[in-house]
Amino acid sequence: MSDMGLVIVGAAGRMGQTLIRTVHTMDGLRVAAAVERPGSSFLGRDAGELAGIGTINVSITDDPLAAFAKADGVLDFTSPDSSVEFAGYAAQAQIVHVIGTTGLAPEHEAKIRAAAHHATIVKSGNMSLGVNLLAVLVEKAARALEASDFDIEVLEMHHRHKVDAPSGTALLLGEAAAKGREIALAERSVRVRDGHTGPREEGTIGFATLRGGSVVGEHSVILAGSGERITLSHQAEDRGIFAHGAAKAALWAHGRKPGLYSMLDVLGLN
């Protein structure tokens, strides 16, 4: 069987370059194409040279349609609008689309679900294998510890350049906690506290966001009871863990029927 050919979109960015390096070194995968936005100064550059691994004879292009037509899948950590656009192209080409983009609004989610009728899409707020295992543990802990006894807070910190808050990972963990408590996160989450807020409302899930420096990603879920506190946490030290998880997701999805999957499906934890 030939290697699975993957398109890297946003190829010139930090995550794009990490994806190129990861795919190039993984068995069963190859970089089939690399895409950047029209007008990018990196168009025409060899993707391997840009990523620091030497020439791989893949020139960066601004034509995703042509790139998708000759590939088996696409790895996408771009922006909400771009991911929706790429989902449409993946549906046309009927290939795998792995989405690690965060900050998606409900209208983005709806369009991606529609594209999943024809594309095999794996989407997650975090592609790290460890974070997705953490989400399972959070769900179990939230189910075991009653809301009347334990409050839940999600704390996250990222580098100063991150544009969405709470992070996709924080929301993933919040959704896991809400699932364990059998509540709707959108109706029971607290995103901001300022001024005279009054006492904490029982059964809510709180979020706290920190930004600064070069932090790749730190997440903690705190279950605070009377006289005791449990903290479940994960620290990302290298963007390579997200690239590795995305590449594994692509290999898992290759040959599967169209649909919308998560990393829990990839790990067999769903």
N, C-alpha and C positions, 0 to 999 in steps of 0.2 A: 504494500500500500504506500502511495506517495505521501509526503508530508502535507499537513494541513496548511494552506496558504492564508495568511492573515493580513488584513489592512490595518495599519496604525493611523488613526486620525488624530489631528493635533500633534503631528509627529515631531515638530520642532520644540515643543514645550518640555518642561522637566519630566512630566509623567510620560509623554510621548517617547522621549529618548530612553527612559527606563524600560518602557514596553519593547522598544526595538532591541535593546540589549538582552532582555529576558527571553523574548521569542527566538532570537538568533542562537541562543545557547541551549534551548530545550529540545529534547528528542521529540520527533513527530511534528514539529512546527517549523515554519519558515516565514520570513517577512515577504509577502507578495507585493505589497504596495504601501506607500506612505503619503498621507494627504495633509495639506496645510490650506489655510484660507487664501482666497485670491489676493494677489498683491503682496504676499509674504516675501520677505527678502531671502527666504530659504528655498524657494521654488527652484528646482533643477539641481539642487545639491544632492549628493549621495546620502541616503538615510543612515547608512552605517558609519560613514565618516563623521557626520554630525553627532552621532551617538557615541563616538569614540571607540568603535570596534573595527575600523577600517572599511574598505570598499566592499559593499555587498551587491552592487549593481542594481540598486533600487533608487531611482530618482524621485524626489519629492514633487508631487503634482497637486494641482488645485481642481482636479476632475474626479470627484468621488464616484460618479456613475461608472466611468471606465474602470476605475480601480476595483469597485465591488464586482463588476462583471467577470473579472478574472481571478476571483478569490473565493475561499470557502467560508470566511468569517471576517469580522471586524472587531477591534478592541477600541473602546470609546470612553475616554475620560475628559470630555470637552465641556460643553455648556448645555443647559436645558434645550434651548432652541435648536442648537446644532444636533443634539442627540435625537430630537424628534425628526429632523430632516434626514439624518442617517438611518433612522429606523424605517423610514419610507423607502429609501434606496435599498436597504437590506431586504425589505419585503418584496420589492420588485425582483431582486436577484435571487430571492429565496435562500439566503445564507444565514449563518449564525451571527448574532449581534450581541456582544457582551457590553453592558452599560454600567460603568462605575461612576457616572456623572451624578452629582448631588444638587440640591436646590430645585428639584423638579416641582412645579405647581400642579394642581389637579388637572388642568387642561393638557399639560405635557404627558402626565400619566395616562390620560384617556387616549391620546393619540398613539402612545407606545403600545397600549393594550390592543388597539385596532391593528397596528402593524404586526403584532404577534400572531394574527390569523394566518400570515404567510411567511413570517420569519421566525426562526428559533432564537428567542431572546432570553438571555440571562441578565437580570438586573438586580443590583444590590447597592445599598448605601455604603457598603464597605466590602471589598473583595478579599480582605484578609481571612485566612482560614481560622485564625485564632479568635477574631471578633465574632464570627458567625457561631463558633462554639460557645463563646461568652453569651451570646443572645439566647441560646438554648438554656444555659444555666440561670440567666436572669428570669426567663419565663417560669422555670421550675421553682425558683426561690419566691417569686411574686405569688405564685399559686399556693405555696406551702405556708407563707406568712400572711396572716390576715391584715387587712387595711386598718382595722381598729387597733392593731398592735404595732405595725411597722409602716412608717412613711417611706416613700421612694423618691430619691433625688438622683438626677443624671447630671454629672459634671464632665465637661469636655474642654480641652485646650488644643489650639492649633496655631500655626505660624501666622504672622501678621498679614500675609497676603490673602488669606482665605476670605471669600466674599459672602458665604452664606452661613447663617446661624439660626437655630442650632445646627450642628453638622449633620450630614446624612447618617453618620454612624450613631450619633446621639439619638436621633429619631428612630433608627432601627432598634436600638436598645430600649427606647421608650415604648415602642410598639410591642416589643417582646414582653415587657412588664405589664402593659395594658392587657395583652392576650392572657397572661397568667392570672390577672385579676378579673378577666371577663368584662372589661369596660372599653369604651371608645376613647382612644387617646385624644382625639381632636376635641372632645367634650370635657376631658378631665385633666388636661395638661396646664401647667402654669409656666409661662415663658419668661415673665419679667416680674421682679419685685422691687418696688421703690416707694418710699414714703411710708405713711401709716397704713400698713396692709392688713392689720388685724391678725388673729391667730391663723395658723395653717389649717386649710380645710381638709378634713379626713378623706382619704381615698384619692387625692390628687397626685399627679406625678410631676415633680418640679424639674426644671432645666436651668443649668447655670453655664454660661459661656465665657471662656477666657481666650484672649488672642495676644500673641506676642512672639518675637524672636523667630527662630527657625524650627519650632516644635512640629514634628511630622504628624503626631496625633496621640493624644492621651484621653482615655475615657474611663470613667468610674461610675458604677451604679451603687448607690448607698441605700441600704435598707436600715433605717434608724428606728429602734424601739426604745422602750423605757429601760435604761440601764445597760443596753447593749447595742452594738452597731455592726452590721456586716457590709463589707465593701468588696465588690467584684470589679476587677479592673483589667485594662489592657493598655500597653504602651507600644506604639509603633516607632521603631528606631530607624527604619529604612523604607523608602517608597517601593523598594523591590518586592516587599511582601504583597502589595496590592497588585503589582504586575504579575507576580507568580500565581496568585489566586485567579486573576482574570484569564491567564493562559490556560490554567487547569480547567476553568469553566468552559473555555472554547473547545478544548479536547473532549470534555464530557458531553457538550451539546452537539458535536459534529455527528450528523446522521440521525439525530432525534427529530421527531415530528415538530412542526411549528407550534409555538405556544410561549407563554410567559413563565419563566422559571426564576428561582432565586438560588443563592449560594447554599441554602439549606438543602435544596434538591441535589446540588452538585456533591455535597458532603454526605448525602443519605440521611440527613437529620430531620427532614420535613415529615 
